[in-house]
Amino acid sequence: MTVRRLLTGLCTAAMLLATGAGAFAQDTKGKIYYLVPTLLDEFQTGSVDALTRFMGEVGYETVSLDAQNRTDLQQSQMNDVLSLDPKAIVLAAVDFEAMKPGIEKARAAGIPVMIFDRQITSTQSDLTSVAGTVEIGQVAAESIKKLLTERKGKVEGKILQILGDPGDAYTLDIQKGFEGVMKDYPDVTIISQPAIMWEATKAGDIASDQLLVNPDIDLIFVHAAHLAVPVSAILEARGKKPGEIMLVSSNGAPVGLDLIRKGWEQVEVEQPLFAQAAGLAMFADKIIAKEPLEPGEYDVLGLKAQLTMEPWGPNLKIPGAAIDKTNVDDPAFWGNGKLPQTPITPVK
């Protein structure tokens, strides 16, 4: 495919994907290109809407390009975007290492690169906005402590922990945070099994097998909401009533919130999609002006985020929040599909 044909395809994709960008097309400070890895899951489609909205609030038009989960396509998109002289690039990488040369080429050309969600530590970027994954595990642990105490009078019992892929730092960080809190409770037994490649069917198989050998499991903690779906189906097939074996998940996807409403799931710890996008928008002016960022605590959509200076550059880490039946319909949570109305104020 020629560069001309590729650019034509990218422009067509951009018009389709840049939801809401037209509202900011006039009198903007310029264009920011968002290289999204895939649009096959709700988190990624939600990130397009959120970045478009928040960047628009601080004066930038966002053009989003879908890599269709292909590293080669995302590399081509990066190269083509560089020729368009954007104000900045936001990257959620399909492959961390494969995008390193493109990041370095962009920054050498004076184009800032901001990393969204998928942290890249092998080279420097201008700002990274990520979920506090260790903190997600810690929030889950605190919620589980409360659930066990309400059920059993103290923090005791047997927990089945179903991780995602063991090669993914996201799930390993959640495990680290969760087990770091729970190690202080010797009356809790934790059985941990990975769902390879984050396959939902594997999570269901793990739950089914473990319930056979450990019928006294009190609670199942899965590291993503889509893994909770087959687990709840297994519980129902075994004749369990909603909540009889408690279920806790993380990431805040719509399916997790629906399971809370149905009673199968008790707590969902959100990955703060909206805040991660808003954090980039808050700092966009300073990043584009190449002004230094000040480390410290920042309020991002009501969440206390920490900006630190790391070897790979400024890193904004944002904690998640616990969702249960009392707040499951709050539009602040991305799983409800409604962008928050809180205005974004650029950091001065």
N, C-alpha and C positions, 0 to 999 in steps of 0.2 A: 504494500500500500504506500502511495506517495505521501509526502508531508502535506501537500495541498489537500488531498482527500482525507487524510487523518484529521487535519485541522477543521475541515468542513464537518466531519462527524463529531468532533469535539464541540464545535459551536452549536450543532443541533442538540447534542446531549445537554449542553449548558443551559440552553433555553428551556429544556424540559425539566431540568433538575433544580435550577436556581429558583426555588419556590419563593415567591414574594419579592424577588430581586427587582422586578420592574417598578415596584413602589419607590425604590431608592435610585433608579437609573438616572434621574436628573439631579444636577447640582450635588453630586457626591464628591468625596475626597479621592475617589479612584476605586479600582477593582481589586478585590482579594479573591484568589482562586483557592477553593477547597478541594483537595484530592481525597475523595472518600473511597475506602477500599471496596465496598460492596453496598448494594441497596437491597440485599436479600433478607435483612433482619430489621426489626423495628427500631433498635437502638441507632443504627446507621441512618435510616430515613429520618428519624427524629433529630439527629445531629445536623442534617442539612437544613431543616426548618429552623432549628435553634440558632445556628451560626448565621444564617441569612437574616433572621430577625434581629439578633443582638448586634451584629456588625452594621446593619442598617441603622440602628438606633444611634450609633456613634459616627455615622456618616459614610460608610463604605458599602459598595455594591458587592455582593458575593456571587461568584459563579462556581457551581459545584460540578465536578467531573467524576463519574463512576468508573472505577477500575475493574468492575465485574470480578473482583477477587483474583485478578491476573497481575502478576508482578511486571511482566513485559509491557502490558498496557499502561500501568501506572508510571513506569519509567519513561515511556513515550510521552505521556501526558505532561510529566515534569519538564522534559526537554522542550516541548512545544510551548508550554506556559512561559518559560523563560524568555522566549522571543517576543512575548506580548507585553513585557515590561510591567508586570503587576506591582501594586503597592506592597503586597506580601503574599506568601503562600501559606496555607494551613494544610498540614499533612497528617492523615491517619494511614499509616503504611500497611500495605499488604505483606511486605517482607522488610523487616527492619534493616538488615544488612544491605539488601539490594538497593535501598533508597539512599544509602549513605553518600555515594558519589553525586547524586542529584542535589542533595541538601548542600553539599560543599560547593558545588558549581553555582547554585543560586546565591549563596551567601557571598561567594567571591565576586559575583556580579552586582553586589549591593542590594539584593532582594532578600528581605527578612523571611525566615522560615519559622513558623510556629507549629508545634507538634500537638495534635489533639488525641488524647486518650491512650494511644499506643506508644508508650515511652521509648525513645531511642537514646541509648547512652553511649554509643560507640563514636559519636561525633557531636560537635557543638551545634546548637540551634539557638534561636533568639528567645523562645519561651516555650515551655512544655506545660500543658494543663492536664492533670491526671486525677483519677480517683485515689483516695487514700485507701489502698486495698488492705493493708495490714489493719487499718482502722475499721474497715468493713467487718473483718473477722472479729475484732474486739467488740463492736456494736452487737454483732450476732451473739457473741458469748454472753454479754450482759443481758440480752433479751432471753436467752436460753436459761440462764441462771434464774431469772424471774419466773419463767414458765415452769421449771422444775420445782421451785419453791412453792408456787401456787398449787401444784399438783400433788407434791409429796411431802411438803412441810420443810424441806431443806434442799440444798443443791446436791442431789444424788440421782443415780440412775444410769441407764445405758443409752448411749448415743451412737447412731450410725451416721458417719460423715462421708458423704459422696462428693469427692472432688471432681474437677474437670480434668483436662489432660495434664498429666504429671510433668510435661515439658513446658507448661505455660506458667510464667511468673505470677500472673493474676491469681490463679487458684492457690499457688504455693504461698503467696503473701496472705491470702485470706486464712489459710490453714495456720500460718505462723501466728497471726493475730488471735485467732480463735483458741488455739491450744496454749498460747502464752497466758491467756486469762484462766483457762480451765485447769491448768496444772496445779493450781492452788486448791483444788477440790478433789481429794483422793477417793471420795465415794462416787465419782463419776468415771465410768468406763467408756472410752471412745474407740470405736471400730472405724477405721478409715479405708476407703476403697476408691480408686480413680475410675472415672468414666472416660475411657480413652477417646481422644479426639472430640471430647464434649458430646459424645453420642447419647441422645436421650434414651434410646433403647437399652444401652448398656447400664444406664442408671436404674431403669426398671428391672433389669436382670439382677443387678446387685441387691436391690431392695428385696426382690423375691427370694434370692438365695439366702440372704442374711436373716430374713424373717423365719426361715425354716430352721436354721441352726441357733438363732437367738430370738426366740419368740417373745422374750421379755424386753425388747427394745422399747424405750419410752419416747424417743424423739429421733427424727431423721433430719439432718442438716445437709442440704445440697447447695452447691456453690453457684448455681444459676437457676433462674425461674423455669426455663424450659426443661430442666432435669426433674423439676417437681411434678410436672404433668404425668409422666409414666409412673412415678412413685405413688401419686395419689390414686391412679388407676389400679395399681397393684393392691393398695390398701383396701380399696372398694371391692375388688375381686375376692379378697380374703375375708370379706364380710365385716370389715372394720367400719365404724361410724366416723363421720368427720370429727377430727380432734381426738379420737381415741388413742391413736399414736400421733403425737404432735409433729408438725412439719414446719421447718424454717428454711428460707431460701435467701439468695442475694441477687441483686442487679436491678430489681424494680420493674421488670417487663410486665406488659399488660396481663399475660397469663398468670403471673404470680399474684397480681392484685385480684384477679377473678377467683383464684383459689382461696384467697382470704375471705372474699365475699361469700363463697360457698361453704366456708368452715373447714376445708381440708388443710389450709395453711394458716398458721397463727401469726407469723412475722415474716416480712420481706425487708431486707436491708438494701436500700436503694443505692445503685451506682449513680452519682449525681450528674447525669447528662447535661441538664440545663445549666447548672453552675459551671461545669467544665467549659461549656461554650461561652457563657457570660464572662468567665475569667479571661479568656483570650480577648474578647471585645473591650473589656475594661482597660487593658494594657495596650491595645492596638496603636493608639496615637503615639505613645512613647516608643514602642517597638519600631514603628515606621520612621519616626524622627531620629532613631538610633540614640535615644536618651537612656541613661542607666536606670535600672529598676532598683527600688529599695526593698531589701528583704524585710520580712515581718508578717504580721497577721493582717488579713484583709477580709472584710465581709463580702461574700459573694452570694447574692440571693438569700441572705440570712444564714448562710453557713460560714463557719470560721475556717478560712483557708490559710495555709502557710506558704509563703514564698521564700524559697531558699536558693542559695547560689551553689550549684553543683558543678562537677567537672564538665558536664554536657551543657551547662548554661542555666539560666533562671528556671526554677521548677515550682509550679503552683500545684500544691496537693490539697485536695478538697475531700472532706469526709462525707460519708453517706448518712442517711437518716433511717430510723426504724419505722416501718409501716405496719400497722395492725388494723383491727376492725374499727378502731376509734377514729382513724384518720385516713382510711384507704381511699376515700373519694376526694381528697385534697388535690386541687389542680396543680399544686406545686410539684407533684411527682410526675415524672415524664411518662410513666406507664398509663396515665389517664389521658394522654394525647392532647393536652391543652398547654400552650405556652404560657408561662407566668406573665402577669401584667406589671411586675416590678420593673421600673425603668433602670437602664444601665447608665451609670455615671462614670465617665472616663477617669482614670487615675491621673492626677496632675503631678 
